[in-house]
Amino acid sequence: MNKKQCYFKKNNLEHADYKSPDFLKKFIGPHGNILSRKRSGLSAKYQRQVETAIKRARFMGLLPYIAK
């Protein structure tokens, strides 16, 4: 079984920023839910960063809580 490589390590990214909603949309499912580590292929460190960034972006109004 092939394991996905972490997106952050593959592209030499340092951290997830809540101010870039287009980037964070890669880790959100079609109904607006945050993808799990198994689906996104992120390492635990970056999964926590992405979750926090998505929640902050939702609170700031940059991302929707649910998708229509």
C-alpha positions as CSV (number, residue, x, y, z in Angstrom):
1,M,0.0,0.0,0.0
2,N,1.5,3.3,-1.1
3,K,1.6,6.1,1.5
4,K,1.0,9.7,0.4
5,Q,3.9,12.0,0.9
6,C,3.3,15.0,3.1
7,Y,2.4,18.1,1.0
8,F,4.4,20.4,3.2
9,K,7.6,18.3,3.1
10,K,7.3,17.7,-0.7
11,N,7.0,21.4,-1.4
12,N,9.4,22.7,1.3
13,L,6.7,24.7,3.1
14,E,7.3,25.9,6.7
15,H,3.8,26.5,8.1
16,A,0.1,26.8,7.2
17,D,-1.2,30.3,7.1
18,Y,-4.8,31.2,7.9
19,K,-4.6,34.2,5.5
20,S,-4.4,32.0,2.4
21,P,-7.8,30.4,2.0
22,D,-7.1,29.1,-1.5
23,F,-4.3,27.0,-0.1
24,L,-6.4,25.7,2.8
25,K,-9.2,24.6,0.5
26,K,-7.0,21.7,-0.6
27,F,-7.5,20.2,2.8
28,I,-11.3,20.7,3.0
29,G,-13.8,18.2,1.7
30,P,-16.7,18.9,-0.6
31,H,-19.1,19.4,2.3
32,G,-16.8,21.8,4.1
33,N,-15.3,19.3,6.6
34,I,-11.6,19.1,7.4
35,L,-9.9,16.1,5.8
36,S,-8.3,13.5,8.0
37,R,-4.6,12.7,8.0
38,K,-5.4,9.5,6.1
39,R,-7.2,11.4,3.3
40,S,-4.9,14.4,3.1
41,G,-1.6,12.5,3.6
42,L,-0.1,15.1,6.0
43,S,2.2,14.4,8.9
44,A,0.8,14.9,12.4
45,K,2.7,18.2,12.9
46,Y,1.3,19.8,9.7
47,Q,-2.2,18.3,10.2
48,R,-2.4,20.2,13.5
49,Q,-1.2,23.4,11.8
50,V,-3.7,23.0,9.0
51,E,-6.6,22.3,11.4
52,T,-5.8,25.4,13.4
53,A,-5.4,27.5,10.3
54,I,-8.7,26.4,8.9
55,K,-10.5,27.1,12.2
56,R,-8.9,30.5,12.4
57,A,-9.8,31.3,8.8
58,R,-13.4,30.2,9.4
59,F,-13.6,32.4,12.5
60,M,-12.3,35.4,10.5
61,G,-14.8,34.8,7.7
62,L,-12.2,33.8,5.1
63,L,-13.6,30.2,4.8
64,P,-17.2,29.0,5.1
65,Y,-18.1,26.6,7.9
66,I,-20.3,24.5,5.6
67,A,-20.4,24.2,1.8
68,K,-23.7,24.5,-0.2
